[in-house]
Amino acid sequence: MVPILVVVLAVSVGTFMLFAVDARARSEVADWLSRNGFQLLEIEARAFKKGPFTFTGSPNQHVFRIEARDSAGGIVKGWARYGDWVFGWMSDEVEVRWDDA
């Protein structure tokens, strides 16, 4: 009976961590955009198609496809990467690359 409880607890904690890290990554990207004069309109996590971050990232980083409104009211699209190469989500690093116009 005890091993089943340990497995259930481990799965529960793991699931919680996945959701918590994803929420933090989305929040940090939105904060970065806000500090730089943008309003986040849409954010989509990408696990496979990572745009310009496809071959330059690590599994510790989160990549998002983003759409934002700039200070002039225009709509811009691009890619955002959260976390650094080694420490991933334990870093607050955000890098954004905008699509070519």
PyMOL commands that set and color helices and strands:
alter all, ss='L'
color gray80, all
select helices_A, chain A and resi 2-35+51-53
alter helices_A, ss='H'
color red, helices_A
select strands_A, chain A and resi 39-46+62-69+75-82+94-98
alter strands_A, ss='S'
color yellow, strands_A
deselect
rebuild
show_as cartoon
